[in-house]
Amino acid sequence: MQILPTHHHHNHHISSIPLHSPLRLSTTKPPRNVAVSAQFPTINNNNNDYSVSDSDLESRGFNLRSSASDLNIDHLNSVFVAVGFPRRDPNKIRIALENTDSLVWIEYQKTKKPVAFARATGDGVFNAIIWDVVVDPSFQGIGLGKAVVERLVTELLRKGITNIALYSEPRVLGFYRPLGFVSDPDGIRGMVYSTKPRKRK
Ligand SMILES: CC(C)(COP(=O)(O)OP(=O)(O)OC[C@H]1O[C@@H](n2cnc3c(N)ncnc32)[C@H](O)[C@@H]1OP(=O)(O)O)[C@@H](O)C(=O)NCCC(=O)NCCS
């Protein structure tokens, strides 16, 4: 089902970012998560630069939202579960959203439920990390994921935040690359603290 047009018009600032380094994923044993980051130039985006405009989304039955106040956390949790994330304590999700700097979500007008979501935490000036990028499986592949990430990145850039990172599962790297994200730029390698028992060496 193709609701939204395919998009050949990418954001100028994003499409002009060269890939600084090739992906260095191990071919034998891919890591579960790969740190991906982007150094975006500061830009002034406007609605015309998005792959799909707010008004086009609205005419297709979707409302853009950037506040958590009218977001039903149980419905959001259901979307997380539908894409394979573990179901999380709604109270913890509420706290996480309170401590979130920027978020973008899309409401399906017919059901009033969230169908796409992305959020970013950070220090508000230098760094941000994008989390919980999800699109309801029934609404995937029609441009909603791209729509929320584009707007989230634009919002962060507007705040002057140019160091934007995220963790991507290997199968989703191809979604983030055209949006301006590169794997391990400048040889920087992501490290994640492991809560598993450590091996002594
Ligand atoms: C990954 C996800 C957010 C993408 O959202 P989506 O709405 O389905 O994607 P879109 O329709 O906006 O796709 C935008 C572009 O990315 C491409 N794309 C989408 N998913 C892709 C993937 N897994 N790999 C490569 N390209 C992908 C699309 O073909 C489209 O290309 P186009 O702009 O040339 O037409 C969504 O499928 C999802 O929620 N998946 C499960 C949860 C998940 O893995 N989240 C990421 C956690 S790190």
The ligand as an SDF file (V2000), in Angstrom:
LIG
                    3D

 48 50  0  0  0  0  0  0  0  0999 V2000
   13.0720    1.2560   10.6890 C   0  0  0  0  0  0  0  0  0  0  0  0
   11.7700    2.0240   10.6550 C   0  0  0  0  0  0  0  0  0  0  0  0
   11.7840    3.0880   11.7300 C   0  0  0  0  0  0  0  0  0  0  0  0
   11.6340    2.6980    9.2740 C   0  0  0  0  0  0  0  0  0  0  0  0
   10.4190    3.4290    9.2280 O   0  0  0  0  0  0  0  0  0  0  0  0
    9.4650    3.3420    7.9420 P   0  0  0  0  0  0  0  0  0  0  0  0
    8.3730    4.3060    8.1150 O   0  0  0  0  0  0  0  0  0  0  0  0
    9.1290    1.9220    7.6780 O   0  0  0  0  0  0  0  0  0  0  0  0
   10.4770    3.8410    6.7980 O   0  0  0  0  0  0  0  0  0  0  0  0
   10.1290    4.9020    5.6430 P   0  0  0  0  0  0  0  0  0  0  0  0
    8.9230    4.4560    4.9090 O   0  0  0  0  0  0  0  0  0  0  0  0
   10.1170    6.2790    6.2070 O   0  0  0  0  0  0  0  0  0  0  0  0
   11.4000    4.7120    4.7300 O   0  0  0  0  0  0  0  0  0  0  0  0
   12.2370    5.7740    4.3310 C   0  0  0  0  0  0  0  0  0  0  0  0
   13.2690    5.2400    3.3730 C   0  0  0  0  0  0  0  0  0  0  0  0
   14.0990    4.2690    4.0490 O   0  0  0  0  0  0  0  0  0  0  0  0
   14.0290    3.0270    3.3780 C   0  0  0  0  0  0  0  0  0  0  0  0
   14.0410    1.9910    4.4190 N   0  0  0  0  0  0  0  0  0  0  0  0
   13.0910    1.7290    5.3450 C   0  0  0  0  0  0  0  0  0  0  0  0
   13.4710    0.7240    6.1530 N   0  0  0  0  0  0  0  0  0  0  0  0
   14.6870    0.3280    5.7210 C   0  0  0  0  0  0  0  0  0  0  0  0
   15.6000   -0.6780    6.1340 C   0  0  0  0  0  0  0  0  0  0  0  0
   15.3500   -1.4770    7.1740 N   0  0  0  0  0  0  0  0  0  0  0  0
   16.7600   -0.7960    5.4500 N   0  0  0  0  0  0  0  0  0  0  0  0
   17.0190   -0.0050    4.3900 C   0  0  0  0  0  0  0  0  0  0  0  0
   16.2070    0.9850    3.9630 N   0  0  0  0  0  0  0  0  0  0  0  0
   15.0500    1.1400    4.6080 C   0  0  0  0  0  0  0  0  0  0  0  0
   12.7540    3.0660    2.5840 C   0  0  0  0  0  0  0  0  0  0  0  0
   12.8260    2.2300    1.4820 O   0  0  0  0  0  0  0  0  0  0  0  0
   12.6350    4.5110    2.2080 C   0  0  0  0  0  0  0  0  0  0  0  0
   13.4150    4.7850    1.0720 O   0  0  0  0  0  0  0  0  0  0  0  0
   13.0380    6.0040    0.0540 P   0  0  0  0  0  0  0  0  0  0  0  0
   13.1230    7.2720    0.8570 O   0  0  0  0  0  0  0  0  0  0  0  0
   14.0860    5.9180   -1.0010 O   0  0  0  0  0  0  0  0  0  0  0  0
   11.6540    5.7480   -0.4370 O   0  0  0  0  0  0  0  0  0  0  0  0
   10.5600    1.1060   10.8310 C   0  0  0  0  0  0  0  0  0  0  0  0
   10.5060    0.1530    9.8120 O   0  0  0  0  0  0  0  0  0  0  0  0
   10.5250    0.3780   12.1750 C   0  0  0  0  0  0  0  0  0  0  0  0
    9.9160    0.8680   13.1310 O   0  0  0  0  0  0  0  0  0  0  0  0
   11.1510   -0.8120   12.2580 N   0  0  0  0  0  0  0  0  0  0  0  0
   11.1520   -1.6030   13.4840 C   0  0  0  0  0  0  0  0  0  0  0  0
   11.8000   -0.9290   14.6540 C   0  0  0  0  0  0  0  0  0  0  0  0
   13.2520   -0.6230   14.4310 C   0  0  0  0  0  0  0  0  0  0  0  0
   14.0090   -1.4670   13.9860 O   0  0  0  0  0  0  0  0  0  0  0  0
   13.6170    0.6180   14.7660 N   0  0  0  0  0  0  0  0  0  0  0  0
   14.9790    1.0820   14.6930 C   0  0  0  0  0  0  0  0  0  0  0  0
   15.6610    0.7750   15.9880 C   0  0  0  0  0  0  0  0  0  0  0  0
   17.3440    1.1610   15.8700 S   0  0  0  0  0  0  0  0  0  0  0  0
  1  2  1  0
  2  3  1  0
  2  4  1  0
  2 36  1  0
  4  5  1  0
  5  6  1  0
  6  7  2  0
  6  8  1  0
  6  9  1  0
  9 10  1  0
 10 11  2  0
 10 12  1  0
 10 13  1  0
 13 14  1  0
 14 15  1  0
 15 16  1  0
 15 30  1  0
 16 17  1  0
 17 18  1  0
 17 28  1  0
 18 19  1  0
 18 27  1  0
 19 20  2  0
 20 21  1  0
 21 22  1  0
 21 27  2  0
 22 23  1  0
 22 24  2  0
 24 25  1  0
 25 26  2  0
 26 27  1  0
 28 29  1  0
 28 30  1  0
 30 31  1  0
 31 32  1  0
 32 33  2  0
 32 34  1  0
 32 35  1  0
 36 37  1  0
 36 38  1  0
 38 39  2  0
 38 40  1  0
 40 41  1  0
 41 42  1  0
 42 43  1  0
 43 44  2  0
 43 45  1  0
 45 46  1  0
 46 47  1  0
 47 48  1  0
M  END
$$$$
